[in-house]
Amino acid sequence: MHSVLADLRYAGRELRRRPGFAITAVLSLALGIGATTAVFSVIYGVLLNPFPYVDSERMMQLAVRDEAGRFRFSGLNGAQIEQLRQARTIESIVAEDGWNLTTTDGDIPEDVVATYISPNAPNHWGTRALLGRWLIPSDALQGATPNGSSSSATSSGSATTAAIRAWWGRRSNWSGRTTRSSA
């Protein structure tokens, strides 16, 4: 312990004697630590932990590979999804179906990429709504196919929509009104 204190005193004396060297050493250390932290943050966020979901390492996506080796998504119907939900090895399952639509409620029609998701998706992903509420299980009939058909509407006959902030943020008067789209 005595030699460590003596070494620290000696280092302090040398740094006071040569302030240019001290500044260079401190700046070199700061740049090195900062660059290392920045590179690690990017690598961790992109490669090591790419999904911002709770327990993302436990999530899987069901897909089928065709004879040419290309991935094709399975397109399960509501009954098949319910059957998978009953499996003891599956904790939670989310169904989704994507499509393109055009909104015509503004001056210029806008193409929007949309996705039907099962109402348990927000809980499955561990995400919270920024404003309002996410979908809840009562927003869809049990065993319904997430494809926008009347079979996926709620018991009151209307479908519930969750919009991405980047999309509805451009529409200051959109919230709370009924909107129609051509799918």
N, C-alpha and C positions, 0 to 999 in steps of 0.2 A: 504494500500500500504506500509505503514511504517513497519508493522509486517512481510510482505513478504520479504522486504529487510533485516530485522533483522534475519529472518530465514535463508536466503541465506548466510549471513555473518557467522552465527553460523555453518552452514553445511560446509562452506569453512574452518573454523578454525578446526573443528573436522576431516575433511579429511586430512588436513596438519599434524595434530597431530598423526594420524594413517594411514600412507601411504599404508600399507598392506591391510587394510580394503578398502581403496579407490580403489586400483587396482582390488581387488576381486569384488567390486561392479560394476566397469566399465566393467570388463570382463564378469560378469554375465549378465549385461544388453546387451552387444554386442552380446553374444551368443544367448540370448533369442530373441532379435530382428531379428538376422540373421536366426535362425531356423524357426521362425514364418513366415518370408518373403519367405523362401525356400518352406515350406509346402504350403503356400497360392499360390505361383506361380505354383506349380505342380497341386494342386486341381483346380485352375482357368483354367489352360491350358488343363487339361484332362476332368474335369467334367463340369465346368461352361461355358467354351467357347472352345469347342473341335474343331471347324472348323475355319480355318484361312481365311474365306471368308467374304466379305462385306455383312452385313445384313443376316448372316447365320441363324438367328432365324426365318427368313421369308421363308426359303427354305423347300421344301417338296420332298419326293420321292414317286412316284406312284407305288404301288405294290398290288397284289391280294393275298388273303389268300385262300388256297384250303380247301377242306372238312376236311382234317386231321389237319388243323390249321397251316400249313407251309406257309411261304411267297413265292410267286412266282412273279417274275417281269413280268410286263404286256406285253412287246414285241410289242409296238405299231408300226404300219407302218407309212410311210410318210404322207399319207392322214389323218390319225388320229392325228398325231402330228400337222399338219397344222390346223385341226379343233380345237384342244386345244389352239393353238396360237391365234385363233380368239375370244376366250372367254374373256369377259370383266373383269372377276375376276382373270385372270392369267396375271401377268406382263411380265414374260419371261418363256420359257420352253427350256430345254436342252434334247436332245435325245442321248442315248448312247447304244452301244452294244459291249460286250466283247467277245474275242475269244483268243485262243492260237495259236501261229505260231512258226515256226522254221526257224531261219536265217541260211544260209549256206555260208555266205561270208567270213568266217574265217577258221582257221585250224580245229576247232571243231564246229559242229552244236550247236546252242544255242536255247533253248526254251524261248520264250518271251510271256508274258501276254500282250495283246494289247487291246485297246478300240477304237471303232469308236465313235466319238462325233460330234454333230452338230456344225457348224462353229460359232454359237453365244455363245458357252460354256465359252470361256475365259472372255467375257464381262459379262456373267451371274454370273460367280464366282468372278469377280473382280480381276483377276490375270493377271500379265504381263509376257511376255516371257523373259527369261534370256538372250537369244541370238537369233537373227533373228526376226521372227514375229510369232504370233499365227495364227490360222486359221481365215479367214474372210468370211463373207456371200457369196462372189463370188466363194469360194472354193467348193461349193456344189450347186446342183440344188435345187430350191425351191420345197418343198414337197418330197424330196428324203428320202428314208429309210436309216438310218445310219448302213448299214450292209456290206459295202464293195463291193456290186454288182455294175454292170456297171451303175445302175440308180443313184448311189451316186457320180459318177465321175463328174468332172467339165465339162463345155461345150467343153473344149479342149481335153477331153478324158482321162486326167490323174488325179489321185487322189493326194491330198496334204497331207503330213505327218508332224506331230509335234512329236518330240521324247523327251523323258525324259532325262535330263542331265546324270543321273546315267547310262543309257544305252548307249547313243551315246558318252559319255565321254571315254568309253573304246575303241572307234574306232576313232583314231586320224585322219584318212583320209576319214571318212564317209560323212562329210558335203558336200553338193552340188552335190552328185552323185546320179545316179539312182540305186535303190536297189530293188531287187526282193525277195519275200519271199513266202513260201508255206503256205497257210492258212488252 
